[in-house]
Structures are given as C-alpha cells and as structure tokens.
Amino acid sequence: MKITDYLHEQSRSLEQSSRQIRDFRVFDFNHIPEEPIMRHEVRPVIDAYLRYLKTGIANHLFIFGSRGSGKTLMIKYIQRQLASRRDADILYVNCRQHNTSFKVLARLLGVRPRGCSVDELWHQFSVAYSRRLILVLDEVDLLSDKDRHKDILYLLARSPRNYMVVLLSNHPKFVSKLDESIRSSLQPEMLHFRNYDATEILEILRDRARLGLHQFRETDLAQIAALTARSTNSDVRIAIKTLYYVTIEESPDVAEVFNRARRDLLRDVLNDLNDRNFLILRAAMESPEPFVKEVYARYRRLSRAAQEEPFSYVYFYASLSYLQSIGLILLLATKVGRAYTNRIQLLLDSETLEAANHSRLT
C-alpha cells in the first residue's frame, strides 16, 4: 500500500468513526463538567474558600493525591462557581509551565519574565492585587530546584495583604521539604484526595458518554472503570482516553485499547521525572527481587555510575510514595519469613521505560 492510499483510507475511517462523537470537548482532560460528582474531600475546600471570602482570614491549603484523582478539576470547578463574586480575586497558575517564583509572578502580572528582579515583580503584584486573593499553585512540586528557597511561597506566606494560598501536588511530602520559615508561616491544612473507586469512575464515564457520544455500551464503560481502578491507581484520565479510543476504532478490544491509553500517559509521566526518580525506577526494574532495601542498594550503585548524588534512605522512601501517587509503582506489604517488608510492583513494562530513557538521552 502506498503512503497516500493509507492516508486516505485512515482519513475515511476516522471520519466515519468520529460520527459517533457528539462533542469532542468532553474527552479533553481540561474539560470541566457542568456538575462533577460530589465527594467528601470537596467539602473542606469549599468551607475554607467561603470562610476566607467572608472573614479575610487566610486558611492555606495543601491538597495532595494521585494523578487523575480530581484535584485540579475540582479546584477549577469551584473557581468557576465563585467567579461572579466581586469581593476577591481567584487566580490559577500551573507550575509545570511556570516553574520558578519569577515566572509565576510574571505570568500573574502578564509581563515578560525578564528585566526585573523577583522583589520588583512582587511589589508590582502587591499593588495590582490589593484586595482579597486566593492563589492556586497547581503541581507546585514542579517548582524548579534552581528556585531553592521557593521565594513565591515565602512572600505569599508573609504578605500583610493576607492572601490565601492553595497548593496542589501529587507529592504528599512536598510541604515537609520546604524551608522551616515557609512551613511555619503557611501552616497549610493538609487535604488528601483519595483515588476514585470503580463505581465513581463508572459514573464519570457515564457522564462524559452522555454528553459526548450519540450512543455507547454500558458494558464497555464498566470494563474500562474496572480496569482503571485495578491497574492504574485509579487515574481517571486513562479511563477517559480509553473511552475515546474505543469510540473511534472499529470493533476494538477494550483491554488492548486500555493498555495503549495507559502507555500513552505513562510516557508523559516518565518524561516529567527528575533523574533521581528515574534511576529509582530503573533500579526496581533491574532488581530480581524488588524489595525496598534491595532496590535502594541497586539505586545507589546506578547513581554512582551516573555520577548522581543518591537520595538518603529517608528521601528514597519518600520518593517511592511519590512514584506510587503518580501511578508508576505499587508498594505491597509482603511476608518474608516471620516479618513483613515492602515489595515494589512496577506498573509499567521495560519497553516503555527504555523508550523513555532513550528519549532523555537524545
């Protein structure tokens, strides 16, 4: 078959399968539903927002949970519901795109991030936002290591304007790693967004299917929900992507399509990892018996070979919690002899890890 023939054939096939889709927007990860499912975790967030808007007394929040657990979606939904209020500003910045204090402030002010110091930008920010303000910093753990002191957090915590700060992260230990002066000033309330269960994932998929598809099969939704809860740390983004693939392909095998959607997202997650966490995954992949202590010993050897300073055991173990939160591993309590120890189960295959390693080196 010629390239042009294949191109035209696939174009016709996609055009035909796309007729099943009523609204493509519901398959975008940034889509905010008209009415997300109500969860227990949402209540303290709403309560904190409303108290601040009423009293002006900041109750800072640190919201953590696995990827795809609904943190960002719920915060954006609450922001949209409160947008009509005129007694405060609510701002949102993702630290993946703006990963230093300087870039965050430049983004909020709408200026180019050059030619000024952080102090100058902070002065401009304080003038521009003189009333009550709720500032959401999403993926805050991705603030660059070059921004050692996380100046934006220190300035927000110490501001006489009494701004409210909401930090979102996949990393449950982020706050504990901050400078003591920042922690003592922020003293954020810690809120954990638990993983969705299979019933909640099914409800989310039904909602998207009703809005986005002309027709769908309930059995497909149930299978996708079960696979997501069992195999991906309940990352609902994989469920949504699987539903999209199932819809646009002719007679798809749901399990096969699910694995492809998971691989697509895993590549993105792996590309975002720092070198130390990537070496931990390699150590777990190469360990014949991936018990935590054995993996740590191999990780130290790999670090020395890569001329990378290894984590201490305490930080190594904290990194395992982080890798679990983003859906790359599971920590399983396993009985060895008379004692229990943690065993690392990888949620990715060696081919995916090697492909990510190759892309980092090229």
N, C-alpha and C positions, 0 to 999 in steps of 0.2 A: 504493500500500500504506500502511495506517495504521501508526503507530509501534508500537501494541500488537501488530499482526499480525507485524511484522518481529521484534519482541522474542520472541514465542512461537516463530516459525519458527527463529530463530537458536538459541534455547534448546534446541529439539528436535534441531537439527543438531549442536550441541555435545555434547549428551547421548549421541547416537549415536556420534560420532567418539571421544568420551572412553572408550568401552568398549574401545578398542584399548590403553589405558594400564593397566598393572598397578599401577604405583607412581609417582605424580606427583612424589615427592620427588627422584627421580634427575635431574629436569630443573631443580631448584633449583641456582643457582650455588654455594650454600653446602654442597651435598651432598658429603660425604667418602666416597669408595668404600671398601669393605672392604679392597681391595688395589690401590692405584694402580699404574700401570706404573712399573717400576724405571728410573731414569735415572742417568746418570753424575754429574750435578750434585748428586744427593742424598747421595752418599757423604761428601763433606767436611762437610756439615751434620751428619749423624749422628755422624761422628767427633768434631766439635767439641763436640756435646752430651755425648757419653759421656765425653770427656776431662774436661770441666768437672765432671760429676757424680761422677767418680772422684777428681779432684785438688782441686777447688775453685779452680783457676786459670782465670780467665776468658779465653776466646778469642772476642772480639767478632766479629760477622759483619755484613757489608753485602751483602745479596742483591738483585741487580737483574736486570731483564729486562722484556720487553714484557708488556702486558696479556694475560691468558689463557695465560701460559707456565707456570702451575702453581706459582708461588712460594707463595701463601697456602695452597693446598690441601695441598702437601707439608709445610709447617710445621705446619699443624693436624693432619695425619695423624701426624706424629712426636710431637707433643704428646699426642695420644690414646694412642699406643703406650706413652709413658713416664708416663702419668697414675698408674699404680699404684705408682710409686716413691715412697718416703716420705722420701727424703733431700734433696729440693729442691722448690721451687715453680716452676711454669711458668705465666706469665701472658701474656695477649694483649690488645692494645689496637689498634683501628684509628684512625689519626689523622685520618681523614676525619670521623668523628663527634666526636672529642675532639682538637681542633686547636690546643691550647696546652698548655704544661707544666702549668699549673694544672688544666686539665680532665682531662689524662691521670692526674695524681695523684689527683684527686677520684674519677675512675672506678675506679681500682685500690683505693681505700680505701672505696668505696661511700658517699661523702658528697656532699652538695650543693656544687657549685663556687662557693661564696660565703662571705664572712665570715672567711676565713683568707688568709694570705699563702702564697706558694709555699714559703718556708722552713718555715713551720709545718706545711704538708702533708707536706713532705719528712721532717721529724722524725717525724711520725706514721707515715709509710711505713717509715722505717728501724726503728722499734720493732715495727711489725706484721710485717715481713719481715726477721727477724734471721738466718735461715739462708740457704743457697744458693738463688739465684733466677735463673731465665732469663726475661728480659722481652723479648717480641716487640713491636716497634712497626711495624705494617703501614702502608703508604702514608705513610711518615714524611716524604716531601717535601711533604705537605699540611699540615704544621705551619704555622700562620699566620705571615705576615710581621710581624704585630704582636708575635709572640714572637721578637724579633730575635735574642736570644742563645741560644735553644733551651736554656733552663735545665735541662730534664729530662735532656738528653744530658750536659751538664756535670756535673750532680750524680751521675748514674749512673756516668760515667767516673771520677770522683774518689772514689767511695764506698769507705770502708775495709771495707765488707762484701763487696767483690769480686763484685758482681753481674755476670752475663753479659748482654750486650745483643745482640739480633738485630734489625737494621733491614731492612725490605723496601721497595723502591721501584721505580717504573718509570723513574726518572730516574737515569741512570748517573753524572751529575756531582754528585749531591747532596752526597756527602762532601767533595768538593773545595771546596764553597762554605761549609762550616762554619768557624767560628772556629778559628784555629790551636790554641788551648788545648784545644778539644774533640777535634780531629783527633789531636793528639799524645798525648792520654790514651787515647782509644778505640783508635786504630790497628787498625781492623777489617780482617779478612780479606775481600777482595773476591771474591764468587762470582757468576758470570753464569749465569742460567738461560736457555739458548738457546731459540729458538722450536721448538715441536713441528714435526716434518715430517709429510707426508701419511700415512705409514704409522702413526705414533704417534697421530695424530688419529683415523684409522680404528679403531685398537684401542680408544681411549677411547669412541668412539661405539658400537662393538660391545658393550662392557661395559655402557654405560648402556641400550642397547636390550634386552639380555638380561634385565637386572634390571627395567626399567620398562615393557616392551611385551609384549603377547601374541604379536605377530608383526611382522616387519619385512622390508624388502627390502634385500639386500646391495648392490644397485646404487645405491639411494638413499644409503646410508652412504658408499659410495666416492665418489659425486659430491659430497656435502657436504664430505667430507675434502679432496678435490682443490680445490674452490672456496675453502675456508678457507685452505689452505696458499698458494694462488696470489694471493688477492685481499684478505686481511685481516691480513697479518703474523702468520698462524697463531694468531689469537685463538680458542681452543677454546670460549670462551663462545658465540661466534656459531654454531659448529657445533652445540652442544647446543641452542641456541634454535631453530635451523633444523630440527633433528630433531623437536623438539616441535611446531612449526608444521606440518611435513609430516604428522605423525601425526594431528593433529586436524582437518585440512582434507580435503575430498573431492577426489580427483584433482588434487593440487597440481602445479604446475610447480616443480621443485626449485630451479632457478636464480632464479626470481622470488621464491620464498619466502626463499631465502638473502639476496637483496638487501634484502628487508623486515626480516629479522632484523638485518642489518648496520646498516641505518638506525636501528633502534630503539636499538641500543647506542651508535651514534655520537652520538646526541642526548645521551645521558647523559654521554659523554666530553666533548663540547663544553661542556656546562653546567658542568663542573668546571674548565675552563680559566681561568687568570687573564687579565686584559685584554691584557697584552703578548703572550702566546702567541696569543690570538685575533686580534690585529692582524697577527701574522706570517702566519696562515692567510689572512686577507683579502688581504694583500699578494701572496701566492702565487697566490690565485685571480684577482686583477686583473691580474697581470703577463702580457703577451703572450708573453714568453719567460722562463719561470720559472727562470732560472739564479740561483744563490745570491746573487751580488753585485747583480743587478738587483732581486731580491726584497728584499734588505736596504735598498736605496735607497728603494724604494717604502714599505717598512715604516717608515722614518724619517719620510717625508712624512705617512703616516697617523697616526703617533704625535704629530707636531707639531699636526696638525689636531684630534686628540682631546685635546690638552693633556696628553699622557702622555710621561714621560721614556723615550726609547727605550733598548734594550739597546745596549751596545757590540757591536762585531762578534764578539768572542770569546764573549760571553754569548748573542748571537743564534745563533751556530753551535751552541753547547751546547743551546740550546732546540730547534733543528732535530733534534738527536739524540733529545731527549725526545719531540718530536711524532712521530718515527718509532717510538719504543718503544711508544707508546700507539695505534699503528695509524692515524694520520691522514695521514701522508705517507710517501713513499719517497725517499731520496736516491740518484740514479742518476748514475754517472760517465759523462759524455758527451764525445765528442771534438769540439772546435770548432777548426777549422784544424789546427794541429800539436800543440795542447795539450788536456789533459783538464780539464773543470770539472764541478762537481756541478749537476745539474738536479733540481728539486723536482717530484715527481709526487704530486698530491693523491689521497687515497683516499676522498674524499667529493665529492658534487656541490654545485653552487652553491645549489640549492634547500635542501638540508639546512643549509648554512652560514648562509644568510639566515634560515631559520626559527629557528636558534639565536641569531642576532644579534637578531632581533625579540624573542625571549623574554628576552634580557638587558636590553633597553630598556624592557620593560613591567613 
